[in-house]
Amino acid sequence: MTSPQPWLGIDVSKATFDAAIPISGGFARSKFPRNVSGARSCLGWVHQQLPGTPFACVMEATGGYSKQLATWLLHAQADLHVAIAQPFQVRHFTQALGQRNKTDALDAVVLARFGSVFLPRAFHPMPAAYERLRALERERDALVRSATAMENRQEIPSEDRVAQKVRMRMLRHTRKAIEELDEAMLALIRSDEALRKDAQRLQTIPGVGPVLAATLMGELGDLRAFEHPKQLAHFVGVAPVVRTSGTSVDSRPHMSKRGNGRVRRMLYMGAMAAIRVEGPFADTYQHLLDEGKTPMSALGAIMRKLLVVCRGVLINNEDYNPERVSVHAHQDQLSS
């Protein structure tokens, strides 16, 4: 089923973006600078091509470039439906079309066709406080991974002593920077009432500390915006994937890992902490092991459970209550 309204396809790059809109007999195409003026010019160009015709817009996720452009478009036309599609979805759609050539202009046409077929959901910018929190926690995540890499290299005994000395100095600076970012995130959360209340509530859950709470709010925004636990699990990439076909394909269910890797990394750490605390998470983990699940498979279920419980306490507007978390709900919690 295709959309009755035309979809504007936008291929975004650092300095410019290509736009394509279906018109009678084909597609109209144009290129604009990726700035506020270019966003306005693009909308004016579309209205010239299709005067009086409502339209929607879709672009591929390209980090901050696409979100910034989407925000400019919404500022210029508040009622515009702007969607940001996942790259792997667009890639598979392009392959299904048999599209061999690749240029920015052709990619914009593919995106326009993608929008009319899949009708992707509208993008909604997060409040400024959430955006700031995301920037802080992403910088922290990058520094933590850098520090871990330096710590691992420091264990190599055969390296030159000067190299090790320089690395230790860099490691001290990196650790100090991480501490500064932790303080900045804490100050930001304390200064914003919505962030502060949600952070406090999330941290009543076993395994959820300040960093995981900040990561969830920074990367996912308000968890209440996800209409269903399954939608949230798929967005993060912790939903189970089943592959069976006839008698030749019968693989074990596994985590999809198509989603936000930063959240998954922190959920892993949170799940590890949660199963060490007496209660439903530890009991569920042990129950899964008793069923014959591998430790990693059981831990993946705890990650999903932890994420769903985080959403639940915010939606119910109440602190974590272990009596309301079922030990045996690991299989059906995504369908309720």
C-alpha positions as CSV (number, residue, x, y, z in Angstrom):
1,M,0.0,0.0,0.0
2,T,1.5,3.3,-1.1
3,S,0.8,6.8,0.4
4,P,-1.8,8.9,-1.4
5,Q,0.3,12.0,-0.6
6,P,3.7,12.6,-2.3
7,W,6.9,12.1,-0.3
8,L,9.9,14.4,-0.6
9,G,13.1,12.3,-0.5
10,I,16.2,14.0,0.9
11,D,19.7,12.7,0.7
12,V,21.8,14.6,3.3
13,S,25.5,15.3,3.3
14,K,27.6,17.7,5.4
15,A,27.3,20.8,3.3
16,T,24.4,20.2,1.0
17,F,21.3,18.0,0.5
18,D,19.6,16.6,-2.6
19,A,15.8,16.6,-2.8
20,A,13.4,14.7,-5.1
21,I,9.6,14.9,-5.3
22,P,7.3,12.9,-7.6
23,I,5.6,14.9,-10.3
24,S,3.6,13.8,-13.3
25,G,5.9,11.7,-15.5
26,G,8.8,11.3,-13.0
27,F,10.6,13.2,-10.3
28,A,11.7,16.8,-9.9
29,R,15.2,17.1,-8.3
30,S,17.2,19.9,-6.9
31,K,20.2,20.5,-4.5
32,F,20.3,23.0,-1.6
33,P,22.8,24.1,1.0
34,R,22.4,22.3,4.3
35,N,21.5,25.3,6.4
36,V,18.4,27.2,7.6
37,S,18.1,29.1,4.3
38,G,18.5,25.9,2.3
39,A,15.7,24.2,4.3
40,R,13.4,27.1,3.6
41,S,14.3,27.2,-0.1
42,C,13.6,23.5,-0.4
43,L,10.1,23.9,1.0
44,G,9.5,26.8,-1.3
45,W,10.7,24.7,-4.3
46,V,8.4,21.8,-3.4
47,H,5.4,24.2,-3.1
48,Q,6.2,25.5,-6.6
49,Q,6.3,21.9,-8.0
50,L,3.1,20.8,-6.2
51,P,1.1,24.0,-5.4
52,G,-1.5,23.4,-2.7
53,T,-0.6,19.7,-2.3
54,P,0.2,18.3,1.1
55,F,3.4,16.3,1.2
56,A,5.6,14.4,3.7
57,C,9.4,14.2,3.9
58,V,11.9,11.4,4.6
59,M,15.6,11.3,4.9
60,E,18.2,8.7,6.0
61,A,19.8,8.9,9.4
62,T,23.2,10.5,9.1
63,G,24.1,11.4,12.7
64,G,23.6,15.0,13.6
65,Y,23.3,16.2,10.0
66,S,19.9,14.7,9.4
67,K,18.4,15.7,12.8
68,Q,19.6,19.2,12.4
69,L,18.1,19.5,8.9
70,A,14.8,17.9,10.1
71,T,14.6,20.5,12.9
72,W,15.2,23.3,10.5
73,L,12.4,22.0,8.2
74,L,10.0,21.8,11.2
75,H,10.8,25.3,12.2
76,A,10.0,26.5,8.7
77,Q,6.8,24.4,8.5
78,A,5.5,23.1,11.8
79,D,2.8,20.8,10.4
80,L,5.3,19.0,8.1
81,H,5.6,15.2,8.5
82,V,9.4,14.7,8.6
83,A,10.7,11.1,9.0
84,I,14.2,9.8,9.6
85,A,14.7,6.3,8.2
86,Q,17.2,3.7,9.4
87,P,20.1,3.2,6.9
88,F,19.7,-0.6,6.8
89,Q,16.0,-0.3,5.8
90,V,16.8,2.1,3.0
91,R,19.7,-0.1,1.9
92,H,17.6,-3.2,1.7
93,F,14.8,-1.3,-0.1
94,T,17.4,0.0,-2.7
95,Q,18.6,-3.6,-3.3
96,A,15.0,-4.7,-3.7
97,L,14.5,-2.1,-6.4
98,G,17.5,-3.4,-8.3
99,Q,19.1,0.1,-8.1
100,R,22.8,-0.3,-9.1
101,N,23.9,3.2,-9.7
102,K,24.4,5.4,-6.7
103,T,24.5,9.2,-6.7
104,D,23.0,11.7,-4.3
105,A,20.3,12.6,-6.7
106,L,19.3,9.0,-7.3
107,D,19.4,8.3,-3.5
108,A,16.9,11.1,-3.0
109,V,14.5,9.5,-5.5
110,V,14.9,6.1,-3.7
111,L,14.1,7.8,-0.4
112,A,11.0,9.4,-1.9
113,R,9.8,6.0,-3.1
114,F,10.7,4.5,0.3
115,G,8.5,7.0,2.1
116,S,5.5,6.4,-0.1
117,V,5.7,2.6,0.5
118,F,6.7,2.3,4.2
119,L,5.1,5.6,5.5
120,P,7.8,6.0,8.2
121,R,6.9,7.6,11.5
122,A,7.4,11.3,12.1
123,F,10.6,12.6,13.8
124,H,10.0,14.7,17.0
125,P,13.0,16.7,18.3
126,M,13.8,16.1,21.9
127,P,13.6,19.0,24.4
128,A,16.8,21.0,24.7
129,A,17.7,19.5,28.1
130,Y,17.6,16.0,26.6
131,E,19.7,17.0,23.7
132,R,22.3,18.5,26.1
133,L,22.2,15.3,28.1
134,R,22.7,13.2,25.0
135,A,25.8,15.3,24.0
136,L,27.3,14.9,27.4
137,E,26.7,11.1,27.8
138,R,28.0,10.4,24.2
139,E,31.2,12.3,24.9
140,R,31.5,10.3,28.1
141,D,31.0,7.1,26.3
142,A,33.7,7.9,23.8
143,L,36.2,8.8,26.5
144,V,35.4,5.7,28.5
145,R,36.1,3.5,25.5
146,S,39.3,5.4,24.9
147,A,40.4,5.0,28.5
148,T,39.7,1.2,28.3
149,A,41.8,0.9,25.2
150,M,44.7,2.7,26.8
151,E,44.4,0.6,30.0
152,N,44.5,-2.6,27.9
153,R,47.6,-1.4,25.9
154,Q,49.3,-0.5,29.2
155,E,49.4,-4.2,30.1
156,I,51.8,-4.9,27.2
157,P,55.2,-5.4,28.9
158,S,57.4,-5.1,25.8
159,E,56.5,-1.6,24.9
160,D,58.9,1.3,25.3
161,R,58.8,3.0,28.7
162,V,58.4,6.4,27.2
163,A,55.4,5.3,25.3
164,Q,53.9,3.8,28.5
165,K,54.6,7.0,30.4
166,V,52.9,9.2,27.7
167,R,49.9,6.8,27.7
168,M,49.6,7.0,31.5
169,R,49.6,10.8,31.3
170,M,46.8,10.7,28.7
171,L,44.9,8.2,30.8
172,R,45.0,10.5,33.8
173,H,43.7,13.3,31.7
174,T,41.0,11.1,30.2
175,R,39.8,9.9,33.6
176,K,39.6,13.5,34.8
177,A,37.6,14.5,31.8
178,I,35.2,11.6,32.5
179,E,34.7,12.9,36.0
180,E,34.0,16.4,34.7
181,L,31.4,15.0,32.3
182,D,29.8,13.0,35.2
183,E,29.5,16.2,37.2
184,A,28.1,18.1,34.2
185,M,25.4,15.4,33.6
186,L,24.5,15.4,37.3
187,A,24.2,19.2,37.4
188,L,22.1,19.2,34.2
189,I,19.7,16.5,35.6
190,R,19.4,18.4,38.9
191,S,18.6,21.6,37.1
192,D,15.7,20.2,35.0
193,E,12.6,19.0,36.9
194,A,11.5,16.4,34.4
195,L,15.0,14.9,34.1
196,R,15.5,14.9,37.9
197,K,12.2,13.2,38.6
198,D,12.7,10.5,36.0
199,A,16.3,9.9,37.0
200,Q,15.3,9.4,40.6
201,R,12.6,7.0,39.7
202,L,14.7,5.0,37.3
203,Q,17.4,4.6,40.0
204,T,15.0,2.8,42.3
205,I,15.4,-0.2,39.9
206,P,18.2,-2.6,40.8
207,G,21.1,-2.2,38.3
208,V,20.1,1.3,37.2
209,G,22.6,3.9,38.4
210,P,23.2,7.5,37.4
211,V,25.1,6.7,34.1
212,L,22.5,4.2,32.9
213,A,19.6,6.5,33.8
214,A,21.4,9.4,31.9
215,T,22.1,7.2,28.9
216,L,18.4,6.0,28.7
217,M,17.1,9.6,28.9
218,G,19.8,11.0,26.6
219,E,19.6,8.4,23.9
220,L,15.9,7.5,24.0
221,G,14.3,10.7,25.3
222,D,11.1,10.2,27.3
223,L,10.5,6.5,27.5
224,R,6.8,7.1,27.8
225,A,6.8,8.1,24.1
226,F,7.2,4.5,23.2
227,E,3.7,3.1,22.9
228,H,4.6,-0.5,23.5
229,P,7.4,-2.4,25.2
230,K,8.1,-4.3,22.0
231,Q,8.6,-1.0,20.1
232,L,11.1,0.1,22.7
233,A,13.0,-3.3,22.6
234,H,13.2,-3.2,18.8
235,F,14.4,0.4,18.8
236,V,17.2,-0.5,21.2
237,G,18.1,-3.8,19.5
238,V,17.4,-6.1,22.4
239,A,14.3,-7.8,21.0
240,P,14.6,-11.6,20.2
241,V,15.0,-12.6,16.6
242,V,13.7,-16.0,15.4
243,R,14.9,-17.6,12.2
244,T,13.1,-20.8,11.1
245,S,12.2,-21.9,7.6
246,G,11.1,-25.4,6.6
247,T,13.5,-28.1,7.8
248,S,16.8,-26.4,6.8
249,V,16.7,-23.2,8.9
250,D,16.1,-23.5,12.6
251,S,18.5,-21.2,14.5
252,R,18.2,-20.3,18.1
253,P,16.5,-17.0,19.0
254,H,19.1,-14.3,19.4
255,M,19.3,-10.6,20.1
256,S,18.7,-8.4,17.0
257,K,21.4,-5.8,17.9
258,R,19.8,-3.5,15.3
259,G,19.4,-0.4,17.3
260,N,21.2,1.9,19.8
261,G,24.5,0.3,20.7
262,R,25.3,2.8,23.5
263,V,22.1,1.8,25.3
264,R,22.8,-1.9,24.9
265,R,26.3,-1.5,26.3
266,M,24.9,0.2,29.4
267,L,22.0,-2.2,29.7
268,Y,24.5,-5.0,29.8
269,M,26.3,-3.5,32.7
270,G,23.0,-2.8,34.4
271,A,21.8,-6.3,33.9
272,M,25.1,-7.7,35.3
273,A,24.5,-5.6,38.5
274,A,20.8,-6.4,38.7
275,I,21.3,-10.2,38.8
276,R,23.6,-9.8,41.8
277,V,20.7,-8.3,43.8
278,E,18.2,-10.6,45.4
279,G,14.9,-10.2,43.7
280,P,13.0,-10.8,40.4
281,F,16.0,-10.1,38.1
282,A,18.2,-12.6,39.8
283,D,15.4,-15.1,40.1
284,T,14.5,-14.8,36.4
285,Y,18.2,-15.2,35.4
286,Q,18.5,-18.4,37.5
287,H,15.2,-19.6,36.1
288,L,16.4,-19.2,32.6
289,L,19.7,-21.0,33.4
290,D,17.6,-23.9,34.9
291,E,15.6,-24.0,31.6
292,G,18.9,-24.6,29.7
293,K,19.6,-21.1,28.4
294,T,23.2,-20.1,28.1
295,P,24.4,-17.3,30.5
296,M,24.6,-14.8,27.6
297,S,21.1,-15.7,26.4
298,A,19.8,-15.4,29.9
299,L,21.6,-12.0,30.4
300,G,20.0,-10.8,27.1
301,A,16.6,-11.5,28.5
302,I,17.5,-9.6,31.7
303,M,18.5,-6.6,29.5
304,R,15.1,-6.6,27.9
305,K,13.4,-7.0,31.2
306,L,15.3,-4.2,32.7
307,L,14.5,-1.9,29.8
308,V,10.8,-2.7,30.0
309,V,10.7,-2.2,33.7
310,C,12.4,1.2,33.2
311,R,9.6,2.2,30.9
312,G,7.0,0.8,33.2
313,V,8.0,2.8,36.3
314,L,7.8,6.0,34.3
315,I,4.5,5.3,32.7
316,N,3.0,4.2,36.1
317,N,4.5,7.2,37.8
318,E,5.7,5.1,40.7
319,D,9.0,3.8,42.1
320,Y,10.2,0.2,41.4
321,N,8.2,-2.4,43.2
322,P,9.7,-5.9,43.0
323,E,6.3,-7.5,43.8
324,R,5.0,-6.2,40.5
325,V,7.8,-7.8,38.4
326,S,7.0,-11.3,37.5
327,V,9.9,-13.8,37.6
328,H,8.4,-15.8,34.7
329,A,7.5,-12.9,32.5
330,H,10.7,-13.0,30.4
331,Q,8.9,-14.5,27.4
332,D,5.7,-12.6,27.3
333,Q,6.8,-9.2,28.5
334,L,7.2,-7.9,25.0
335,S,3.7,-8.8,24.0
336,S,1.9,-7.1,26.9
